[in-house]
Amino acid sequence: MAEFPPVPLTLEGSALLHQFFRFDWKAWRSCAEGERTKITAEFTAALEKLEQGPGAGAQTGLFSQLGHKGDLILVHFRDSFEALNQVELDLAKTSFYDFLTPTHSYVSVVELGLYESSRKTYEAASAKGFENHTPEWNAEVESSLKRGAEAMKTRLFPAIPDAKYLCFYPMDRKRGEQVNWYTVPFADRQRMMHEHGMIGRRYGDVVKQIISGSIGMDDWEWGVDLFADDPVVFKKLIYEMRFDEVSAVYALFGQFYLALRLPVEKLSDWLNGKL
């Protein structure tokens, strides 16, 4: 593979925004009951409108966060970054937003890494006598990506899974002087990613995983969303993955966020201290 590009091909889908907030409980309790009811109704209506997109499944999900890092998480999947920005503006116009303090956010795009098919695509282009990055080469690669995007459309533009728990964390690949993922030969990276992926597949019946790329968009290189009905599964999956080579040697992890799905119609209960 030395003569081929070192960069694996990727497919991109939904634009993705995570919003993390702290809720001002003191200010909320100081608000008159009638005003609280009005504010809650307005925000609930706004969320219901954002939640359901033109297709099937939820495009926006509300989550009640555990721990000191914050109180609420909003996860948005949209077809464009312009649409995500509009979501931010729509939420900022609500009275409820006055009680929210942003603590963190994450911007990314749903990504499918194509290590294995990249090699096949590069070899097919080379077999036709095309030189790297020539118009003919680029056309061959683009044709392959187009076919892949159509075949994986549901994975590239997913609805928010209907699961009770969310685990989100960002991650990088190491690129230091001694350990640098980006200097590892393509074939070795392909092998390690295959082994890494096989672990995830074993948990496929209990965990829905959505990987998003954020290079050039946010502070880390990827964001990972895990959805499941049993949060202990997150620990088991991530713990097992840390023993494989790509994680043990080359991975760096950011902060982890754990939250419970909060159905929009249950927001008023949450504001009254009930799940």
C-alpha positions in Angstrom: 0.0 0.0 0.0 3.0 2.3 0.1 2.3 3.7 -3.3 -1.4 4.5 -2.4 -2.6 7.5 -0.4 -2.3 7.1 3.3 -5.7 8.6 4.1 -8.6 6.2 4.3 -11.7 7.1 2.4 -14.7 8.3 4.5 -18.4 8.8 4.0 -20.1 11.7 5.6 -23.8 12.1 6.5 -25.8 14.1 9.1 -24.4 17.2 10.6 -24.4 16.7 14.4 -24.5 19.1 17.4 -24.4 18.3 21.1 -25.4 21.0 23.5 -24.7 20.7 27.2 -26.4 23.0 29.7 -26.6 23.8 33.4 -30.2 24.7 34.5 -30.7 27.6 36.9 -32.9 25.9 39.5 -32.8 28.9 41.9 -34.1 31.3 39.2 -36.7 28.8 38.2 -38.0 28.4 41.7 -38.2 32.2 42.0 -40.5 32.4 39.0 -44.2 32.5 39.5 -46.0 29.2 39.0 -48.2 30.5 36.1 -45.1 31.9 34.4 -43.3 28.6 34.8 -46.3 26.8 33.2 -46.2 29.2 30.2 -42.5 28.9 29.7 -42.6 25.1 29.9 -45.4 24.9 27.4 -43.5 27.2 25.0 -40.3 25.2 25.2 -42.0 21.8 25.0 -43.7 23.0 21.8 -40.4 24.1 20.4 -38.8 20.8 21.2 -41.6 18.8 19.7 -41.2 20.7 16.5 -37.4 20.1 16.5 -37.7 16.5 17.5 -39.5 15.2 14.4 -38.0 15.8 11.0 -39.4 15.2 7.5 -38.5 11.5 7.7 -39.2 8.8 10.3 -37.5 9.0 13.7 -36.3 11.8 16.0 -33.9 14.4 14.8 -33.5 16.0 18.2 -33.2 14.3 21.6 -33.4 15.7 25.1 -31.4 14.0 27.9 -31.2 14.5 31.6 -27.5 14.5 32.5 -26.0 12.7 35.5 -23.2 14.2 37.6 -21.8 17.7 38.2 -21.0 18.5 34.6 -24.5 19.8 33.8 -28.2 19.1 33.9 -29.5 18.8 30.3 -28.1 17.6 27.0 -29.7 18.2 23.6 -28.5 16.2 20.6 -29.4 17.3 17.1 -29.0 15.5 13.8 -29.6 17.6 10.7 -28.9 17.5 6.9 -26.7 20.6 7.0 -24.7 22.8 9.4 -27.0 25.7 8.4 -29.9 23.7 9.8 -28.0 23.1 13.0 -27.3 26.8 13.4 -31.0 27.5 12.9 -31.8 25.0 15.7 -29.5 27.0 18.0 -31.3 30.2 17.1 -34.7 28.8 17.5 -33.9 27.5 21.0 -32.2 30.8 22.0 -35.5 32.6 21.2 -37.4 30.7 23.9 -37.9 32.0 27.4 -36.7 28.7 28.8 -33.3 29.4 27.3 -32.9 32.2 29.8 -32.6 29.5 32.5 -29.9 27.6 30.6 -26.2 28.2 30.8 -24.1 26.4 28.1 -21.3 24.3 29.7 -20.1 22.5 26.6 -20.9 21.8 23.0 -19.7 19.5 20.2 -19.9 19.9 16.4 -19.3 17.0 14.1 -20.6 15.1 11.1 -21.6 11.4 11.0 -18.7 9.5 9.6 -18.2 6.0 8.3 -14.5 5.0 8.0 -13.7 2.9 4.9 -10.4 1.3 5.7 -11.1 -2.0 3.9 -13.0 -0.6 0.9 -10.4 2.1 0.5 -7.8 -0.4 -0.3 -10.1 -2.2 -2.8 -10.9 1.1 -4.4 -7.3 2.2 -4.7 -6.3 -1.1 -6.1 -9.1 -1.1 -8.6 -8.1 2.4 -9.8 -4.5 1.3 -10.0 -5.4 -1.8 -12.0 -7.0 0.4 -14.6 -3.7 2.2 -15.0 -4.8 5.4 -13.3 -2.2 7.4 -11.4 -2.9 8.7 -7.9 -5.0 11.9 -7.9 -5.4 12.2 -11.6 -8.9 13.1 -12.9 -9.4 9.4 -13.9 -8.3 8.3 -10.4 -10.5 10.8 -8.7 -13.5 9.8 -10.8 -13.0 6.1 -9.9 -12.8 7.0 -6.2 -15.9 9.3 -6.4 -17.9 6.6 -8.1 -17.0 4.1 -5.4 -17.9 6.6 -2.7 -21.3 7.4 -4.3 -22.2 3.7 -4.4 -21.2 3.3 -0.8 -23.2 6.4 0.3 -26.3 5.0 -1.3 -25.8 1.6 0.2 -25.2 3.0 3.7 -27.7 5.9 3.6 -29.6 4.8 6.8 -26.3 4.7 8.7 -25.2 8.1 7.4 -28.5 9.8 8.2 -29.7 8.0 11.3 -32.5 8.9 13.6 -31.7 9.3 17.3 -32.0 5.7 18.7 -34.9 5.0 21.0 -32.8 3.9 24.0 -32.9 4.9 27.6 -29.3 5.9 28.1 -26.7 8.0 26.2 -22.9 7.9 26.6 -21.0 10.6 24.7 -17.2 11.1 24.6 -14.7 12.7 22.2 -11.4 11.0 21.2 -8.2 11.5 19.3 -5.5 9.3 17.8 -2.1 9.9 19.3 0.4 11.8 17.1 3.4 12.4 19.4 7.0 11.9 18.7 7.2 8.3 19.9 3.6 7.1 19.1 2.0 8.6 16.0 -1.1 6.9 14.4 -0.6 9.0 11.3 2.8 7.5 10.5 1.7 3.9 10.8 1.5 2.1 7.5 -2.0 1.9 6.0 -2.2 -1.9 6.1 -1.3 -2.0 9.8 -4.0 0.7 10.5 -6.5 -1.3 8.5 -5.8 -4.5 10.5 -6.1 -2.7 13.8 -9.3 -1.0 12.9 -10.8 -4.3 11.7 -9.9 -5.9 15.1 -11.3 -2.8 16.9 -14.6 -3.0 14.9 -15.1 -6.7 15.6 -15.4 -5.9 19.3 -18.1 -3.3 18.6 -20.0 -5.8 16.5 -20.3 -8.2 19.3 -22.2 -5.6 21.3 -24.4 -4.6 18.3 -27.5 -6.2 19.7 -27.4 -4.1 22.9 -25.6 -0.9 21.9 -26.2 1.5 19.0 -23.0 3.3 18.1 -22.7 6.5 16.0 -19.3 7.8 15.2 -18.9 11.4 14.0 -15.8 13.1 12.6 -14.8 16.5 13.9 -11.4 17.2 12.5 -11.4 20.9 11.6 -14.8 21.3 13.3 -14.1 20.9 17.1 -11.3 20.3 19.5 -11.1 16.5 19.1 -10.9 14.3 16.1 -14.0 12.1 16.6 -17.1 12.1 18.8 -18.7 8.8 19.9 -22.3 8.4 20.8 -23.5 5.1 22.5 -27.1 4.4 23.0 -28.4 1.5 25.2 -31.1 0.5 27.7 -28.5 -0.7 30.2 -25.7 1.8 31.1 -23.4 -1.0 32.4 -23.0 -2.1 28.8 -21.1 1.1 28.1 -18.5 0.2 30.7 -18.2 -3.4 29.4 -17.8 -2.3 25.8 -15.3 0.5 26.4 -13.3 -1.5 28.9 -13.0 -4.4 26.4 -12.0 -2.1 23.6 -9.2 -0.6 25.7 -7.4 -3.9 25.5 -7.2 -3.9 21.7 -4.1 -2.4 20.1 -5.6 0.7 18.5 -7.1 1.9 21.8 -4.3 0.7 24.1 -1.5 2.3 22.1 -3.0 5.0 19.9 -6.1 6.4 21.6 -6.7 9.5 23.7 -10.1 10.1 25.3 -11.9 13.3 26.4 -14.5 13.7 29.1 -17.4 11.2 29.3 -21.0 12.3 29.6 -23.8 10.0 30.8 -27.5 10.9 30.5 -31.0 9.5 30.5 -33.4 10.1 27.7 -36.0 12.7 28.7 -39.1 12.5 26.6 -40.3 16.0 25.7 -43.7 15.4 27.2 -42.0 14.5 30.5 -40.1 17.9 30.8 -42.7 19.3 33.2 -42.2 16.3 35.5 -38.4 16.8 35.3 -38.8 20.4 36.3 -40.8 19.2 39.3 -38.0 16.8 40.3 -39.4 13.7 38.8 -38.3 11.3 36.0 
